[in-house]
Amino acid sequence: MSCSYSSQIDTMKFGKSICVLNVGGTRYAFTRDVIRDFPLRRVSRLHACATEKEVLELCDDYDRDRNEFFFDRHAQAFVFIMLYVRYGTLRFVPGVCELSFYTEMLYWGLESAHLDSCCQKRLDDRMSEIGLDDLSEMDVGVSGDECQSSGEPLQQTALTGRAKWLEKMRKTFEEPNSSLFAQLLASVSVIFVLVSMIMLCASTLPDWDTAKRNIVEEHRIVEAVCIGWFTAECSIRFLVARSKWDFIRRPLNIIDVIAIAPYYVTMVMAQAGIPGAGLGVVGVILRVLRMMRVFWLMKLARHFLGLQTLGLTLTRCYRELVMLMVFVFVAMAIYSALAQLLEYGLDLGTQNPDYASIPAAAWWVIISMTTVGYGDVYPVTIGGRVLGGMCVVSGIVLLALPITFIYHSFVQCYHELKLRSARYARNLSVEMLR
């Protein structure tokens, strides 16, 4: 009896050198060493099975004679998953529902984070349409052990040594919700941004020069620490970036460089013997560069969902924004020409000097169309007042037309980023439990 049981264990422990995976009728042959180290968790767990019962918990059927494992799953979806295992790129199968492919991913131990960014967006949009926050592993029949391990990125299995460390560092600095340490770094970065903004605002106060002379050393230390933190953060993110060229082209990274550069320019000018206040053109350039630090506030977009939603909406709605600007520009050109004619050009004895030129009238048109109405410029003739009423009404209509598209895009972007944030929060909860 013991010999029979031992023989069964040896058979299930892959005594044969070749193992066959039959997924939806498509057969894949692998050596037992490949199965043991296979990146897909469900497949690699087959190597540890000691009985046929354990094997059938992972697959639908098993042929002991041919050492063949049967999986009643979508064959074409598994082809794309295998392409990801080989090349590291995962995209949706053309013609297959995004949610169906996502269930296949969960079955084999993958998550939406493994998808390319464009496919992640499609999946988030699809989930938003049906009001679904996420698909749970239990919905597709994944076991408890599989659920605990499915959150592990597949790339961490494939990456080793230096590449794995670089990927971990990149996520720590680029994705604030990826880990507890990343959240800590994000919080420290926000504190430095706020301190820097407070120092910048305080430097414009009338009594700042006197206070600065009294605490000059403290001021320099705080400023140097803030600049040092931002410089180190930007440098590390550049070194661990997957593509240095893509990193340089990102708007937020350009803003980081623009905000950091003035400090070092000031230091260079001081070393060159140029006075800090400067004279003439040099002084103006120095003051402009120093005020560029206000762009540090854009760094908060990495840490706050609202600012991320705004940036993503503006990026996706640039056509609607251009259309809005065209509407305003055309209306402004027409109304400013008519206003100049009615208020000044007809020369009926009541010339209004505020409308002496079309550019001057354009200022009145833009504040009227946006219903601001400062009151510094206003028409005095009957025709000009009638034109002003038409200008206000048409401005409301023209500004409202593209707003609907922008609003829907904002809601869509918000739900998409909210789903992504919730996904990171779940992964973080799993990390804390471990």
Sequence and secondary structure as in RCSB ss.txt:
>XXXX:A:sequence
MSCSYSSQIDTMKFGKSICVLNVGGTRYAFTRDVIRDFPLRRVSRLHACATEKEVLELCDDYDRDRNEFFFDRHA
QAFVFIMLYVRYGTLRFVPGVCELSFYTEMLYWGLESAHLDSCCQKRLDDRMSEIGLDDLSEMDVGVSGDECQSS
GEPLQQTALTGRAKWLEKMRKTFEEPNSSLFAQLLASVSVIFVLVSMIMLCASTLPDWDTAKRNIVEEHRIVEAV
CIGWFTAECSIRFLVARSKWDFIRRPLNIIDVIAIAPYYVTMVMAQAGIPGAGLGVVGVILRVLRMMRVFWLMKL
ARHFLGLQTLGLTLTRCYRELVMLMVFVFVAMAIYSALAQLLEYGLDLGTQNPDYASIPAAAWWVIISMTTVGYG
DVYPVTIGGRVLGGMCVVSGIVLLALPITFIYHSFVQCYHELKLRSARYARNLSVEMLR
>XXXX:A:secstr
 HHHHHHHHHHHTT SSEEEEEETTEEEEEEHHHHHT SSHHHHGGGG  SHHHHHTTSSEEETTTTEEEE S H
HHHHHHHHHHHHS     TTS HHHHHHHHHHHT  GGGS HHHHHHHHHHHHHTT     GGGGT  HHHHHHH
TS HHHHH  HHHHHHHHHHHHHH TTS HHHHHHHHHHHHHHHHHHHHHHHTTSTTHHHHHHHSHHHHHHHHHH
HHHHHHHHHHHHHHT S HHHHHH HHHHHHHHHHHHHHHHHHHHHTT  SS  HHHHHHHHHHHHGGGGGGGGG
GGT HHHHHHHHHHHHTHHHHHHHHHHHHHHHHHHHHHHHIIIIIT SS   GGGSSHHHHHHHHHHHHTT   S
SS   SHHHHHHHHHHHHHHHHHHHTTHHHHHHHHHHHHHHHHHHHHHHHHHHHHHHH 
